[in-house]
Amino acid sequence: MSRSMISAPEVRLALAAALLVLLSACGPARVDVEGQFPEPLMEPLPLTMGVWYPEEFANHEFFDKAKTRQESSWIVKTGQAQVQMWDKLWGGMFYEMVHMKGQPGPGQMNQIVDAVIIPHVEELQYAIPAHTNIKVYEIWMRYRFEMISSSGQPIAEWTMTSYGKTPTAFMQTDEGAVNLAAVMALRDAGANFATNFTRVPAVQDWLQEKWQTPQSEEGVP
């Protein structure tokens, strides 16, 4: 009776293949950011403000590839939460908020609005205890805002940062803590925008020009 034998190289090859299958099944850690966002506590500005969300903003996600075998890759998807938060903020901050039917530009037929805001996420960084040995989860974002006319003429452009963190004691999982840190960063962004919008120099100039009361010419010699 013959008995089949498996050689040492074949064993090593089989183990390597099994390891590759195991690693590919793990995949990156994924966070689809979800949270609750309060309405701004302020008197709405008497403006009909349009908003246009670029595709890369509405579907924004951040991917960080693991640098070592001991670390995990991360995908943090903020797009849906971004739209939810900014809709809530601008809906309460302005007398009326209008979603534009198309990207503002020459010849584009759009609704009549006072101006259009276009948000961009320029950068997102995150840190977890495995990276820093500090027991907090952190999210930092840098935004760029364009404010233009409905025909695409520039009015103002400025940048803004936001920050959120979550102590490890509050959360059970890395994913949950990163989610909460992202929600806190979005809330911070909303508060910063509401506080500083009318302080942007180009926005101030535009508002002064828009709200300037024309002097009556009656009695002028």
NORRAJO-V799050 format. One record per helix or strand. SS is the DSSP state (hx for helix, st for strand). FROM is the first residue (numbers start at 1). LEN is the number of residues. Records with the same first field share a line. If there is no record, write none. Layout:
BEGIN
SS: FROM-LEN, FROM-LEN
END
This chain:
BEGIN
hx: 8-19, 55-4, 79-15, 129-4, 168-3, 174-26, 201-11
st: 29-4, 45-9, 61-4, 74-4, 94-6, 115-13, 136-13, 154-14
END
